[in-house]
Amino acid sequence: MPILDDSRGSALVVSSGRIVTAGSPGSYQRHGYAVGGIGSGLARGVGVVSGTPTRAALIVNTHSRTGASAFTMARRKLTELGVPLESTYPLEDPARLVETVNAAVDDGSDLVILGGGDGSVSSVVDVLAHREVPLGLLPLGTANDFARTLHIPTDLSEACRIIASGTVVDIDLGLCGNNYYVNRASAGIGEKVAHAMSPVLKKRLGTLAYPVATVRAIAEHRPFSARLTFPDGDHPPQEFPRLLQVSVANGRYYGGGQLPAHDAGIDDNTLDVSVLEHGPLRELVTVARNLKNGYPDNHHAEHYRTARVRVETDPSLRINVDGEVVATTPQEFSVARNALHVLVPSTWVDGV
């Protein structure tokens, strides 16, 4: 196994086409696969960078489920682990997240540590996309699907350890028009599910809130027609006369651990497009229950993997992106390859 000197005092270990950087507490590293290396596409072609953050910003959505109590603990734990916290921001108003992250990056922060749920992450990726500033995540939400994809534990102390000594990788983002997202965009019952996911339901049922809300939405939803076209020509156009939902997933998980496909990944340079056709309620409830293991082999469900798709519906529908309505159909979706730098455990491989 060859050892290469990167001229910065750290060793690069090259094995089976995979390049990793030896790290130390309080430092972060980026690693990637050379083209043709092993794996399904984690950070293909990304250069190797080793360094130590000098100005980290801790930004916690204290309005989230456990944010108020987590802020003080995270600040103390990160300091103990040697993370150089230049600035800290406890935010009661989630609407200030974007401006706060923007201000921190403009002020020279070279690491943004975000405490919050999936909605918090999705709201700030527009700021961090295609920038050199990595994102460190403290999962404080209900579903924490993005954290689950990255293998970041909900235990705050363990999440802080990953920030202190983890690895920086480049992952994909989804694009709904000009809006970046991490997990999934959907039209149809997805919006009704989000509406049914009241704070009371989420607090009472936790991750079970999503399937319960899904059953409620299926029972109330009116079907719509849709046409899917694939600009890259990898699939023929698809017509559906009676749909309940069309979704375009970027991440491996959504809705409290549901899988868009059994082999979905957040670093595979593709999107997972799924449709759910109308049918008897009993059969649809079975389909919804089986989503935990990836989109089921069922005549009510279809799945396509692509880098770009255009979705047209009749009538026009609102599009829910990671829990927020940001657009309407018709809409184009695409994958932004290797667009976000994130800290993950050193054992994380290919988002699986």
N, C-alpha and C positions, 0 to 999 in steps of 0.2 A: 504494500500500500504506500504510494508515494506521498511525501510531505512537501508542500510548497510554501515558500516564504512569501508573504504578501507585502513585505517591506514596511509593515507597521507593527511588527513585534508579536504577531499572532500567527498561528499555524493553520493552514488550510489542508484538510484531509480529503483526499479524492478517492472514492471507492465506487466502482461499478457505474461510472458516469455521473454520480451524484457528488456535488461539492458542498461540504459543510464547513463551518468556521468554528474552531474551538473558542469557547466563551469563558467569561468569568463573572462572578456576582456583580451586579450593577452595570453590566454592559449588555448591549444587544447586538445581534448579528443578522445579516440577511443571507439566505442561501437559496439556491435554485438548481434546476436540472438543466444541463446542456441539452440542446436539441438531439433527440435520439436516446436520451438517458432513460432510466427506469421511471415507472410511475405513469399516471394518466395525464400529466401536464402541469404539475405544480411549478409555477413560476418559470416556465420554459424560457431559456435564453436570458434570464435575468442575471446581471453581474453580481459578483460577491462583494459585499461591503461589510467591513467590521468597524465598530466605533463605539463610543460611549456617549450617551446623551448628557448634555450639560445644563439644559434648561427645560425641564419637564413641567407641563401644566396639568394639574388635576382639576377636572371639571365634573361635578356630580349633580345629577338631577335629583335634588332632595324632595321633589314632588312625587318621585317614583315610589314603588312599593316599600322599599327598605332604605331609601336614599338618606333620610334624615339621620338615622343612627349610623349609617355606613360611612358618611363623610369623615367624621373624626377618626374612626378606626382606620380607614384607608390611609389618611394622611400620616397617622402615627406609624402604621406598619410599613408603608413605603419609605418613610424616612429611616426607620430601623434597618431596612434592607439596602440602604445606600442609594436610593433613587433621588436625584437632585431636583427636588420640587422648587421651581422658581416662583410659581404662582399657584394659588388654589382658589376655586370658585364653587361655593355651595349655591345652587340655583333653585329657588322656589318656583320660578316661572319657566316652564320648559320652552316657551317661545323665545327665550333669550339664549338658548343653546347655540344656535348658528352664529349669532353675532359674537358670542363669547369665544367660540372656537376660532372664528376669523381673527378676533383681536389677539388671541394668544399666539397664533401662527404668525401674524404680522409683526408681533413684538419679538419674534425670534425663538419661540419654543420649538425644540427639535424632537419632542415627544408629547403627544396629547393622550392623556389618560382619562377615559370617559367612564363615569359611573351612571348606569341607567339600563333601561330595557331596550328591546328591538326598535321601538319608535324613536328613542333617543339616538341610536346608532344611525338609523336611516335619515334622520334630519340633518346630520352633520357630514355625511359622506360626500355631499356635493362640495363641501369646503376642502376635504382631504383628497379627493380623487385626483390622480395623476400628479400628486405632490410628493416630495421626499420625506415628509413628516409621518412617522409611523403612528398607528393607533393602538393604544393599550386599553383593554376592556375589563371593567369590573361589572359583572352581570347583576343587575338589581331589579329586573323586571319580573313578569309572571311567566312567560313562555321561554325567554332567553334562547331563542332558536339560533341566532347568530353565534352566541357563545357555545352552544352545543355543537355547531358545525366546526368551530375552531378548537374544540376539546378544552374549553376554559371552564373550570368548575365554578359553581355558584358560591362555594366557600370563599369568603372574602380574603382570608389570609393566603390561601392557595393561589387565588387569582393575582394577588399582589406579588407573590413569588415568581409567577410567570412573567409579569411585567419587569421584575428586577433581573431575571436571568434567562428569559425566553429567547426565541428566534424570530426574526422578522421575515415574513414571506409576502409575496405578492399574490393577491387573489382577484378574481373577477368581480365586477359589479354589473347589475342589470341596468338598462336604460329604458325608461318609459318616456318616449319623446326625448326631452332634455333633463328628465329627473332620474338621478341615480338611485338605486336601491340595492339592498343586500340579500333579502330573502325571496319575496314573491310579490307579483302584481296580479290582480284578478278582477274580472268583471262578472256580475251576476250575483249569486248568493254570497260571494265573498264579502260584499259590502254589508249585506244583511247580517252575516255572521259577526262582522266587526261591530255593528250596531247592537247586536244581541249580547256581545261580550261586555256587559256592564261592569263597572268597578265592583259592585256587590257580588256578581256571579264569579268574577275572577278571584276575588278574595275568598269566597266560600268554597270554590271547587278547584282553584289552582289550574294545573294543566288540563284537567277534565272539562274546564269551561269551554274549550274549543269544540270538542265533539258534541256537547250538549247544545251549544249555539248553532252548530251546523244542522242538526236534526230539526231544530225550530225553523231555521231559514228554509230548508228543503220543503217543509210542510206549507210554507206561506208563499213561496216564490212562483212567479208566472214565467214560463219558458220564453226564450227569445231565439231568433235565428242568427246565424253567424257565418262568416266566410273568413278562412285563414289563407293567406298567400305567403309564400316564402321567397323573398327576393333573390336568394342565392341559388334557387332552383334545386335544392336538395330534397324537396317534397313537392308533389303536385298540389294545386289549390284544393282546399277542403271546404265543403258546404255542409252545414248542419241546420236542419229546420227547427229543432226544438231542443235548446240547451238550457241547462241550469247554471253552468259556469264555464268560463274559459280562464285559464291561469298561465302565467309565464314566470317560472321559477329560476332564480339564479343560485340560491344557496342549497344546501343539502337538506335543511329542515325548515318547516313553517308550522304555525298553528299548534305549538306545544309538542313538537316531535314528530309531526307528519312528514312523510317522504314524498316528494314529487315523482321519484323513480328510485328503485332499489340501489342503483349505482350512481345517483346524482352526486355531483361534486361542485364546489365553489371555485375550483381552479382548473376546470376542464375546457374552458374557452367556449362553452355552449350554454344554451338555455333549455329548460325542460318545459315544453308547452303541453298542457293537459286540458281536455274538455270533458265535461260531465253532461250526458244527455238525460233528458227527462224520462221518467219511467215510474212504475209503481213505488210508493213510498217505502214499502218493506224492502224492496231490492236496493233502493238508493241508500237506505240506512245501513245496509250491509256493506255497500261500497264505501261509504264514509268511514265505517268502522275499520275497514281493511286498509285505509290510507296510511296507517301507522307503518306498514311494511312496504310502502311504495305503491304507485298507482296500480290497482289490481287488474288482472286479466278478466275483464268483464265487458259485455256488449254495450254497457252504458258509458264506458270510459275509453278515451283514446289518448295516446301519448306520442309526441314528436320531439325530437332533439334537433336543435338548429342554432345558428348564430343570429339569425334575424327572422322576424315574422311580423306581418301586418294583420291586425284584427279589426274586422268590420262587423257591426251588429245592427240588428233592427228589432226594437228601437235602439237609439244611441244609449249607451250605459256609462255610468260613472266607474272609474277605475280606482280600486283600492290598492295602494302601494305600501306594504309593510305597516298596515293599520291606518293609513291616512288617504283620503280621497284627493288625488292631485291632477287627474285628467279625465277625459271622456273618450269613448270610441267614436269614429275610427282612430286607431293609434298604431304607431310602429314601435316595436321593441327590438333591442339589440343588446349584445354583450360587449361590455367594455373590458377588454382583456388585460389582466394583471394591473388593474387600475388603482388598487388600494394596498398600502403597506400595513400589515397588522402583526402584532406580537402573538405568538402561539407557543405552546409547549415544545420543547426540543424533540419530542417523540411524534409530533404531528406530521402525517404524511398524506398528501393527496386529499385532504378533507374527508377522510372516511374513518 
